[in-house]
Amino acid sequence: MLSIRHLSVTYHHGNAEVKALEDLSLSIPEGEIFAVTGPSGCGKSTLLHVLAGVLTDYNGEVRMDGRPLSPQQFSIGIVPQQYGLLPWKRVRENIVLPAMLRKDEIDAAELESTIEILGLSDLLHRYPRELSGGQRQRVALARVFLQRPQLLLLDEAFAALDMLTAEKSRQLFLHLWDKHRVTTVMVTHNVEEAVAMSSRVAIISGSPGRLVDVFEHPDADVIRRTLNQPER
């Protein structure tokens, strides 16, 4: 269980304070894909930064399995918007890099299976600049799943792709995710994507961002209607 209780985040810009999130509480069971959507500037990315351990100055409590969530205690994988590939390393090197840095033993069979599922076998010796957007995204997915994270974070991971490529990448992701069933929090502005990929969808709105509602298996129209309602 990932438990977020009364999370508030305030940024300091000189003498000014800007509140990004206010009193946000969520519970996410193990092995669930949980989507977070809402308008720009409502604090969705701030939430991911807290979960990733990048942002540690906040009020409230974030726990996983009853313990404070931190990269020191848990394996946390993230796929950022621009995929975070190192341009001077080839595809294979990018995929295995996190495991190499942690000095983890790489399961050769798992590596081969992941590469095959994502259709990367013919791309392993290329550099990121030689890949399409969809190919770079698949490399980022291979890297994060090989990391065997206990918590997976997706930050608009399919937003930079055209519609057909994004749909193919989402299906490949779900196929790979089904093997691991890792607890996943995905931030997306795409309502259809949130509904299609997740078990539940949380809507955050306002500035500072506040939780509007959490829906279980909603349809896209319900989400849109809620997003279009005046702020509560």
N, C-alpha and C positions, 0 to 999 in steps of 0.2 A: 504494500500500500504506500503510495506517495501522498503525503498529507501536507497541505498548505493551510496555515491558520493565521488569519488576520494580518496578511502581508501588506505592508505599506512601504513605498519606496519614494524617497525625496532626493532630487539632484540639487547640487549646490553650484550655482554659476556666479562667482564673485560673492557679492553680498545677498544675491537673490536666491530664493528657494523655489524649486519647481517640483510639485508632487506628481509622480508618474502613475503610481498605483495607490489605492486606498482600501484597506480592510478587505482584502481578497482572500476568500477561503474556498478550497477545493479538495476533494478526496478522489484519488485515481487508483483503482485496484490494479494489482499486478497483472501483466499480460494484456493490457487494454491499449488500443489506439484512441487517444483523447484529443479532440481538435479544439483549438481556441481561435475564434474569429472576432472581428469587430472593425470599426473604422480606423483609418490611419491616426496615429498619435494617441491611441487609447492605452498603450502600455503593454501590448502583446510581446514585443521584442524584449522589453524590460523583464517581463516574467521569465522568458527563456534565459536571459543573462543571469538571473538569480538561480535558476535551476542548474545552469551549467557551472556555477561557481565563479563566474566572471565578476559578478556584482555581489559583494558581501556586506555592503553597508545598507541594511534594511531593518525595518521593525517587523516583528511577527516571527513565525516559526515555520520552517520547512524541514520535514522529516521523511525518511524512507525506511520502511521496516522498523519504525520506532526510533531510529537514530538520526541525528542531524545530517542532512544531505550535503556532501562535499565531495570533490574529486579525489580527495585523499582516502575517503571511506568507501566510495563506490566508483565503478567504471561508468562514466557518462560519455556517450557518443553524441556528436552533433553534426548535422549536415547544414551548413550555412547557405545563404542565398546564392553566393558565387562559388560554392563548392569547396573552396579552400585548398585547392591543389597547388603543389609547389611546381612552378613552371620549369625549373631546371632539373627536375627528376622525371624519369619515364613513368608510364602508367603502372607497371609492376612495382616500382620503388614507392610510388605514392600510395598504393594499396597496402603495402606491408609496413609503411613507415611508423605508424603508432605502435605496432607490436614490437618493432625493432627498438624504438626509443624506450619502451618499458621492459625490454629484454625478455619478452614473452616468447615461449616456444610457438612457432607457427605450425598449425596443423595443415600439412600439405594436402590432404584429401579435402578438407573444408575449403581451403584456398581455391583448389581446382574446381570444386563444386560451385562456389560462389561466382567465380569467373565465368563458368559455363552458363549458369542461370542468367547472368547479366549480359551474356554475349560479348565478352571482352577478350576472348582468346586471341584474336588477330590484332589486338591493339596494344599488347603489353609492352612493346618496344617503342611506342610513339611517345611524344611529349604532349602535354595538355594543349599547347597551341595548335597541334595537328588534329585535334578532335572537334567534333561538333558539340553544341551545348548539351544534347542528350547523352552523348558519349561521356562527356566530363561528369555529368550528373551520375551516370551509372558507376563510374570509377569512384566517386565519393561514397556511393552506397556500398560498394564492395569494401572499401576501406573501413567504413563504420561498422559493418556487420562482422568483419574479421576481428574487430576489436572486442567482440562479445560484450557489448555494454549491458549493464543492468537497467539503465535508463537511456532512451534514445530521444533526441530532440531534433525536430525538423523545423527550420526557419524559412518559410516560403520556399521550400526545397524544389518545387516544380514550377515556380512562378516565371522563371526566365525562358521557359520552353514554349514552343508553339503548341497549339491545341492537340494535334495528333501525337507529337513526341511526348508531351506531358502525360497523355492517357497511357501510352505504352510504358513510360517510366513508372507510373503509378501501379500498373498491373505487375510489372517486374518487382517493384518494391513489395507489394502485398504477397507475392509468391515467395519471396525470400523471407519476409517477416513471418510468414506462416510456419517456417521451419524453426524459428527462434522464439517467437511470441514474447518479444521484449516489450516492457512497458514503454509506451511512446507518447510524447506530447508534441503535437504538430500545430504550428501557428500558420494560418493561411487566411488570405482575404477572399479566397475563392470558395463561395458557399457550396457549389456542387462538389468540389473536392472534399470539403469538410464532411459533407453528408455521406459521400461515397466511401470514404476511407476509414471513418471512425465509428466507434460504438456510441459515443456521446459527444455533443458539441456544446462548448461554453461560449457565451457571448459576453464580451467586455465592451463597455462603452463609456464615454465621458472623458473629461480631463479634470482631475485625475481619473484613471481608469477604475471602474467598479464592475463587479460581476452583476450582469443583468439577469441571466438565467442559465440553466444547464438543461439540455434536451437529450433524451435518450431515443436514438434512431428516428430523428425528425426528418421531414422532407424539406427540400430547399425553400419552398414557399413559406413555411413556418418560420424559418430562420430569417428570410428577407423581411417578412412582416414585423418580426421582433426588432430587427435592425432599424427599420424605418419608423418605429414608434418614437414619440418624444422621450427624452431622457427622464428616467424615474428619479 
